Amino acid sequence: MKTMDLTRIALLTTMVAVGAFIKIPAPVIGSFTLQLTFVILAGILLGKKNGTIAVLIYAVGGLIGIPWFAHGGGIGYVIQPTFGFILSFAAAAYISGLFREYSEKKYKKVRLNWVITGSIISTLVVWVFGMLYLSAIYQYVLGKSFGYSKALLSIFSPSLVVDLILAVVISGVGIRIYNILNLKVKGATKI
C-alpha cells in the first residue's frame, strides 16, 4: 500500500471519528451524527477496499478504547443500542465505493447517478441493520419492549430523510473532491 493511500485512509478514519461528535437531535434514537455521511465519503474517495479499511480502523479503534464513538468507546460498546449502526458502516463504505468504482470502470468517468444510488443503498443498509440491532439490544439486553416491527417502522423517520438528503449531497461533493484529487495525483511529477 502506498503512503498516499495510508494518509487518505487515516484522514477519512479521522473524519468519521469527528463526525461522531457532530450530533443532531432525532426522534426514536435520540440523536444522529454525521458519521454516516463521512463513511459514504470514505467509500467514494477511497474506493471499496480502502474505504472499508478506514471504517474498520474506526470501529476497531473504538472497541479497543479510543473514545471516538458518539457515546464513548471500549468493548462494552457492543451492547449499546446504536452499535449496530457502527457495525454496518463497513458495508456502507464498501457499497458506496463499489458503485463509484463500477461507474468509473464502465463509463470511463465517475457518474453522479451511480454514486447517488450507491450512497442511498449504503444509507438504507445502515438504517435497516442499525434499527434491527437497536431492537435486539432493547429486547434481549435491556429487557425493554421495542419489537422488530417497531424498529423497521422507525426507519421511516425524519432522521432517515435527513440522512438520505446528506447521502445525495455528499455524493456530489465526493465526486468533486475525487476528481480534484485524481487530477493532482495524475499530474504530479516524480522527483
Secondary structure by P-SEA (a helix, b strand, c coil): ccaaaaaaaaaaaaaaaaaaaccccccccccccaaaaaaaaaaaaccaaaaaaaaaaaaaaaaacccccccccccccccccccccccaaaaaaaaaaaaaaaaaaacccccaaaaaaaaaaaaaaaaaaaaaaaaaaacccccccccaaaaaaacccaaaaaaaaaaaaaaaaaaaaaaaaaaaaaacccc
